[in-house]
């Protein structure tokens, strides 16, 4: 049984550190201008820091230059590709055939990975990209398991296959969407998606013989979220995916919080390791229980199990996380107490859960006392009123810098 790589998003240097801490084998990242995430906090200097930090810990890094590029973008693309070549990154994620050619010239020492944005859904297309220099293909999310198996059986033997296992699903085909550009003047294919598919809409039907007579369809006071997809979750299917021989499992979410990242990476890390160690007793429910605590939408297996599955649209627009939220992040231990950076209001009596890397069950405890981080005075509550707001509390376990705390609402 081949070990599968767990690939996590790194939307910032701090998030890269969290992903590695909670078990990622590899990271993907990118700068706002060239990687389909204009709100990413990663600049060229951050790329250097991420690559250095990851490589020192045996973790691979795959930056993305996966925009569909205008001609005026190519000078920037070549300059960044040269930087990535100098940094010795482990692969560059690309969508556009012209960009593939440019990067092969500017970064000849770096592997080419074909992005999910390229809509690769057949072994014929895999073979095409392989002949044009690709080392790895990130499959389109629209494939079912039968189709993925067929690709695995017919692709070139040394061509690696990567697929998404968790995260947001784009309304459009593998992310090739023009809705945001059309409605908001912000192109998703250039990294500036306004997520128009998540907006509320009013929908009407008009009778052909009675123009102007508009009748509302299935709406409430918020309208309808007819375009909004649930989030992909293949935690139950981990055994099947590993047995297929897929090289890499990818988690979506460069813009998600450190709390989300820690929870999801930790759940999949434990799931993969537990299955590899004891495949006969794999029980997905304990990992799903953790994932449920951080979900923001409903979860779906999309087309993986059933091409006819229709349970992947989230018409309600309802946000989840009704019971849990990001509590804080460990800074350091101080005389049997712990200094943390808070993310939400904390009060004496609150229940917190400490997320321990590579351990699926969190450590649950109640806040018995709080101390002001500056004055050391005992307080009853603390609010995140300023950036990097800190507080001191007692945690019934040894902690390490960067570990995440979850608060039960």
C-alpha positions as CSV (number, residue, x, y, z in Angstrom):
1,X,0.0,0.0,0.0
2,X,1.5,3.3,-1.2
3,X,1.8,6.2,1.3
4,X,-0.4,9.1,0.0
5,X,0.8,12.7,0.4
6,X,-1.4,15.0,2.4
7,X,-1.3,18.4,0.7
8,X,-2.5,21.5,2.7
9,X,-3.1,25.1,1.8
10,X,-0.8,27.9,3.0
11,X,-2.5,31.3,2.7
12,X,0.2,32.9,4.8
13,X,3.5,32.1,6.5
14,X,1.7,31.5,9.8
15,X,-0.8,29.2,8.2
16,X,2.1,27.3,6.6
17,X,3.5,26.7,10.0
18,X,0.1,25.5,11.4
19,X,-0.4,23.1,8.4
20,X,3.0,21.6,9.0
21,X,2.5,21.3,12.7
22,X,-0.8,19.4,12.3
23,X,0.7,16.9,9.8
24,X,0.8,18.2,6.2
25,X,3.4,16.4,4.0
26,X,3.3,19.2,1.5
27,X,2.0,22.8,1.0
28,X,0.6,24.8,-1.8
29,X,0.6,28.6,-1.9
30,X,1.0,31.5,-4.2
31,X,1.2,35.3,-4.5
32,X,-2.1,37.3,-5.0
33,X,-1.3,38.4,-8.5
34,X,-0.6,35.1,-10.1
35,X,-2.3,32.3,-8.1
36,X,-6.1,32.8,-8.2
37,X,-6.2,34.2,-4.6
38,X,-6.0,37.9,-4.7
39,X,-6.6,38.1,-0.9
40,X,-3.7,35.7,-0.1
41,X,-1.2,37.1,2.3
42,X,1.8,35.5,0.5
43,X,4.3,37.8,-1.2
44,X,7.6,36.9,-2.8
45,X,9.4,37.4,0.5
46,X,6.9,35.1,2.2
47,X,7.4,32.4,-0.4
48,X,11.1,32.4,0.6
49,X,10.2,32.0,4.3
50,X,7.6,29.3,3.6
51,X,10.0,27.3,1.4
52,X,12.9,27.5,3.9
53,X,10.7,26.6,6.9
54,X,9.0,23.7,5.0
55,X,12.2,22.2,3.5
56,X,14.0,22.3,6.9
57,X,11.2,20.0,8.1
58,X,11.1,17.7,5.1
59,X,7.8,19.2,3.8
60,X,7.4,19.9,0.0
61,X,6.1,23.2,-1.4
62,X,4.1,23.7,-4.6
63,X,3.5,27.4,-5.4
64,X,0.7,28.2,-7.9
65,X,1.0,30.3,-11.0
66,X,-2.4,29.1,-12.2
67,X,-4.1,32.2,-13.6
68,X,-5.3,32.2,-17.2
69,X,-2.8,34.8,-18.3
70,X,-3.1,37.8,-20.5
71,X,0.0,38.6,-22.6
72,X,0.8,41.5,-20.2
73,X,1.1,39.0,-17.4
74,X,4.0,37.1,-18.8
75,X,6.9,39.3,-17.6
76,X,5.7,38.9,-14.0
77,X,5.2,35.1,-14.6
78,X,8.7,34.7,-15.9
79,X,10.2,36.7,-13.0
80,X,8.4,34.7,-10.3
81,X,9.2,31.4,-12.0
82,X,12.9,32.3,-11.9
83,X,12.6,33.1,-8.2
84,X,10.9,29.7,-7.6
85,X,13.6,28.0,-9.6
86,X,16.2,29.6,-7.4
87,X,14.3,28.6,-4.3
88,X,14.2,25.0,-5.5
89,X,10.5,24.6,-4.9
90,X,9.1,21.1,-5.5
91,X,6.6,21.9,-8.3
92,X,4.7,24.8,-9.8
93,X,0.9,24.5,-10.3
94,X,-0.2,25.8,-13.7
95,X,-3.4,25.9,-15.7
96,X,-2.6,27.7,-18.9
97,X,-0.6,26.0,-21.8
98,X,1.2,29.2,-22.6
99,X,2.3,29.6,-18.9
100,X,3.5,26.0,-19.0
101,X,5.9,26.9,-21.9
102,X,7.0,30.1,-20.2
103,X,7.8,28.3,-16.9
104,X,9.6,25.4,-18.5
105,X,12.0,28.0,-19.9
106,X,12.3,30.2,-16.8
107,X,12.3,27.4,-14.2
108,X,13.8,24.4,-15.9
109,X,14.6,22.7,-12.6
110,X,11.1,22.7,-11.2
111,X,8.4,20.0,-11.9
112,X,5.2,21.1,-13.7
113,X,1.9,20.3,-12.0
114,X,-1.3,20.9,-14.0
115,X,-3.9,22.6,-11.9
116,X,-7.5,21.5,-11.4
117,X,-8.4,24.7,-13.3
118,X,-7.3,22.9,-16.5
119,X,-10.3,20.5,-16.2
120,X,-8.4,17.2,-16.6
121,X,-11.0,14.5,-16.5
122,X,-9.6,11.7,-18.7
123,X,-6.4,9.7,-19.1
124,X,-6.2,11.0,-22.7
125,X,-5.7,14.6,-21.4
126,X,-3.3,13.3,-18.7
127,X,-1.2,11.8,-21.5
128,X,-1.3,15.1,-23.4
129,X,0.0,17.0,-20.5
130,X,2.6,14.3,-19.8
131,X,4.0,14.7,-23.3
132,X,4.2,18.4,-22.7
133,X,6.3,18.1,-19.6
134,X,3.9,17.6,-16.7
135,X,5.0,15.6,-13.7
136,X,1.7,15.7,-11.9
137,X,-2.0,16.3,-12.7
138,X,-4.5,17.7,-10.3
139,X,-7.7,16.1,-11.4
140,X,-11.0,17.9,-11.9
141,X,-13.4,17.5,-9.0
142,X,-16.2,16.3,-11.3
143,X,-14.8,12.8,-11.7
144,X,-16.3,9.8,-10.0
145,X,-14.3,6.9,-8.5
146,X,-14.7,4.7,-11.5
147,X,-13.3,7.4,-13.8
148,X,-10.4,8.0,-11.4
149,X,-9.6,4.3,-11.4
150,X,-9.6,4.3,-15.2
151,X,-7.2,7.2,-15.2
152,X,-4.9,5.5,-12.7
153,X,-4.8,2.3,-14.8
154,X,-4.1,4.1,-18.1
155,X,-1.9,7.0,-17.3
156,X,2.0,6.9,-17.8
157,X,3.4,5.1,-14.8
158,X,5.6,8.0,-13.6
159,X,2.8,10.6,-13.9
160,X,1.6,11.6,-10.5
161,X,-2.1,12.1,-9.7
162,X,-3.5,14.6,-7.2
163,X,-7.1,15.0,-6.2
164,X,-9.2,17.1,-3.8
165,X,-10.5,15.4,-0.7
166,X,-12.0,18.4,1.2
167,X,-13.1,22.0,0.9
168,X,-15.3,24.4,-1.1
169,X,-16.6,23.4,-4.5
170,X,-16.9,26.0,-7.2
171,X,-20.3,26.3,-8.9
172,X,-18.5,26.2,-12.3
173,X,-16.6,23.4,-14.0
174,X,-13.4,23.0,-12.0
175,X,-13.4,26.7,-11.2
176,X,-13.7,28.0,-14.8
177,X,-16.3,30.6,-13.9
178,X,-17.2,34.0,-15.3
179,X,-20.1,34.8,-13.0
180,X,-18.0,37.1,-10.7
181,X,-16.5,38.9,-13.7
182,X,-20.0,39.4,-15.2
183,X,-21.7,40.6,-12.0
184,X,-18.9,42.3,-10.1
185,X,-16.1,43.0,-12.6
186,X,-13.8,40.7,-10.6
187,X,-12.4,37.7,-12.5
188,X,-12.1,34.4,-10.8
189,X,-9.7,33.3,-13.4
190,X,-7.3,36.1,-12.4
191,X,-7.6,35.4,-8.7
192,X,-10.2,38.0,-7.8
193,X,-13.5,36.0,-7.4
194,X,-16.2,37.8,-5.5
195,X,-17.9,34.4,-4.8
196,X,-21.1,35.5,-6.5
197,X,-22.3,32.0,-6.4
198,X,-22.7,32.4,-2.6
199,X,-24.9,35.5,-2.9
200,X,-28.7,35.5,-2.3
201,X,-30.8,35.9,-5.4
202,X,-34.4,36.5,-6.2
203,X,-35.6,34.1,-8.9
204,X,-38.8,34.5,-11.0
205,X,-40.6,32.8,-13.8
206,X,-42.4,34.6,-16.6
207,X,-45.2,33.1,-18.6
208,X,-44.4,33.5,-22.3
209,X,-48.0,34.6,-23.2
210,X,-48.1,37.1,-20.3
211,X,-44.8,39.1,-20.4
212,X,-44.0,41.2,-17.4
213,X,-46.0,38.9,-15.0
214,X,-43.1,37.7,-12.8
215,X,-43.8,35.0,-10.3
216,X,-41.2,34.3,-7.5
217,X,-39.8,30.8,-7.2
218,X,-38.9,29.1,-3.9
219,X,-37.5,32.1,-2.1
220,X,-37.7,33.4,1.5
221,X,-36.9,36.8,3.0
222,X,-33.2,36.3,2.0
223,X,-34.0,35.1,-1.6
224,X,-32.5,31.8,-2.7
225,X,-28.9,30.5,-2.8
226,X,-29.5,28.5,-5.9
227,X,-25.8,28.6,-7.1
228,X,-24.2,27.8,-3.7
229,X,-22.5,24.4,-3.4
230,X,-21.9,22.4,-0.2
231,X,-18.3,21.6,0.7
232,X,-16.6,18.4,-0.5
233,X,-15.7,15.8,2.2
234,X,-14.2,12.4,1.3
235,X,-13.2,11.3,4.8
236,X,-15.3,8.2,4.6
237,X,-13.8,7.3,1.2
238,X,-10.1,7.5,2.3
239,X,-9.6,3.7,2.1
240,X,-10.8,3.6,-1.5
241,X,-8.7,6.5,-2.5
242,X,-5.6,5.1,-1.0
243,X,-6.2,1.8,-2.6
244,X,-6.4,3.5,-6.0
245,X,-2.8,4.6,-5.7
246,X,-3.4,8.3,-5.9
247,X,-0.2,10.2,-5.0
248,X,-1.6,13.2,-3.3
249,X,-4.8,14.3,-1.4
250,X,-5.5,18.0,-1.4
251,X,-7.4,20.2,1.1
252,X,-8.9,23.4,-0.3
253,X,-8.8,26.6,1.8
254,X,-5.9,29.1,1.4
255,X,-8.2,31.8,2.8
256,X,-9.6,29.8,5.7
257,X,-8.6,30.4,9.3
258,X,-5.8,28.8,11.2
259,X,-8.4,27.0,13.3
260,X,-10.1,25.5,10.2
261,X,-6.7,24.5,8.8
262,X,-5.6,22.8,12.0
263,X,-8.8,20.9,12.4
264,X,-9.1,19.7,8.8
265,X,-5.4,18.8,8.4
266,X,-5.3,17.0,11.7
267,X,-8.4,15.0,10.9
268,X,-7.1,13.8,7.5
269,X,-3.6,13.2,8.9
270,X,-5.0,10.9,11.6
271,X,-7.4,9.2,9.1
272,X,-4.6,8.4,6.6
273,X,-2.2,7.2,9.2
274,X,-4.8,5.1,11.0
275,X,-5.9,3.4,7.8
276,X,-2.3,2.7,6.7
277,X,-1.6,1.2,10.2
278,X,-4.8,-0.8,10.6
279,X,-7.0,-0.9,7.4
280,X,-9.4,-3.5,8.7
281,X,-10.6,-1.3,11.5
282,X,-10.9,2.1,9.8
283,X,-13.8,4.1,11.3
284,X,-14.4,7.4,9.6
285,X,-16.9,8.7,12.1
286,X,-14.4,10.0,14.7
287,X,-12.7,12.1,12.0
288,X,-16.0,13.3,10.6
289,X,-17.0,14.4,14.1
290,X,-14.0,16.7,14.2
291,X,-14.7,18.0,10.7
292,X,-18.3,18.7,11.6
293,X,-17.1,21.1,14.3
294,X,-15.5,23.4,11.8
295,X,-17.7,23.2,8.8
296,X,-19.2,26.3,7.4
297,X,-21.6,24.7,4.9
298,X,-23.2,21.3,4.4
299,X,-20.9,18.4,3.4
300,X,-21.1,16.3,0.2
301,X,-19.2,13.6,-1.6
302,X,-20.1,15.4,-4.8
303,X,-19.8,12.9,-7.8
304,X,-17.2,10.6,-6.2
305,X,-19.6,7.8,-5.4
306,X,-22.5,8.5,-7.7
307,X,-22.5,10.5,-11.0
308,X,-26.2,11.1,-10.5
309,X,-25.8,12.5,-7.0
310,X,-27.9,15.7,-6.6
311,X,-27.1,16.4,-3.0
312,X,-24.4,19.0,-3.4
313,X,-26.2,22.4,-3.5
314,X,-26.8,24.4,-0.4
315,X,-30.0,26.2,-1.2
316,X,-30.5,27.6,2.4
317,X,-27.4,29.7,2.5
318,X,-27.2,28.7,6.1
319,X,-23.8,29.0,7.9
320,X,-22.9,26.3,10.3
321,X,-20.4,26.4,13.2
322,X,-23.4,26.7,15.6
323,X,-21.6,25.1,18.5
324,X,-17.9,25.8,18.1
325,X,-15.5,28.7,17.1
326,X,-11.9,29.6,17.1
327,X,-10.8,30.2,20.7
328,X,-7.2,31.1,20.4
329,X,-3.6,30.1,19.7
330,X,-0.9,29.0,22.1
331,X,2.0,31.4,22.5
332,X,4.0,29.9,25.4
333,X,3.9,28.4,28.9
334,X,4.6,30.8,31.8
335,X,5.0,29.3,35.3
336,X,2.5,26.4,34.9
337,X,0.1,28.8,33.0
338,X,-0.3,29.4,29.3
339,X,-0.2,32.6,27.4
340,X,-2.6,32.5,24.4
341,X,-3.6,34.9,21.6
342,X,-7.4,35.0,21.6
343,X,-9.7,34.9,18.5
344,X,-13.1,35.2,20.2
345,X,-14.5,36.3,23.6
346,X,-13.4,34.0,26.5
347,X,-15.1,33.9,29.9
348,X,-14.4,31.9,33.1
349,X,-16.6,28.8,32.8
350,X,-16.2,28.4,29.0
351,X,-15.4,25.0,27.7
352,X,-12.3,24.9,25.5
353,X,-10.8,22.1,23.4
354,X,-7.1,21.9,22.7
355,X,-6.3,20.5,19.3
356,X,-3.2,18.2,19.7
357,X,-1.3,17.5,16.5
358,X,-1.6,13.9,15.3
359,X,-4.2,13.1,18.0
360,X,-7.8,12.9,16.9
361,X,-9.4,13.4,20.3
362,X,-9.0,17.0,21.5
363,X,-8.3,17.7,25.2
364,X,-11.5,19.3,26.7
365,X,-11.4,21.5,29.8
366,X,-13.2,24.5,31.4
367,X,-11.6,27.8,32.0
368,X,-11.2,28.1,35.8
369,X,-9.3,31.4,35.9
370,X,-8.1,34.1,33.5
371,X,-5.3,36.6,34.1
372,X,-4.6,39.8,32.2
373,X,-1.5,39.3,30.1
374,X,-0.1,42.7,30.9
375,X,-1.0,43.3,34.5
376,X,-1.4,39.7,35.7
377,X,-4.6,40.7,37.4
378,X,-7.3,38.1,37.6
379,X,-10.2,38.9,35.3
380,X,-13.6,37.2,34.5
381,X,-13.7,37.8,30.7
382,X,-11.6,39.0,27.8
383,X,-12.7,40.3,24.4
384,X,-10.6,40.5,21.2
385,X,-10.7,44.2,21.2
386,X,-7.3,44.7,19.5
387,X,-5.0,42.8,17.2
388,X,-3.0,40.0,18.9
389,X,-5.0,40.4,22.1
390,X,-3.6,38.0,24.7
391,X,-4.7,36.4,28.0
392,X,-3.2,33.9,30.5
393,X,-5.1,30.7,31.6
394,X,-4.4,27.3,33.0
395,X,-4.5,24.3,30.6
396,X,-4.4,20.8,32.0
397,X,-1.8,19.5,29.5
398,X,1.6,20.4,28.2
399,X,1.3,22.6,25.1
400,X,3.5,23.9,22.3
401,X,3.6,27.2,20.5
402,X,1.0,27.4,17.7
403,X,-1.4,24.8,19.0
404,X,-5.0,25.8,18.4
405,X,-7.8,26.1,21.0
406,X,-11.5,25.6,20.1
407,X,-14.3,27.3,22.1
408,X,-17.6,25.7,22.7
409,X,-20.3,28.3,22.3
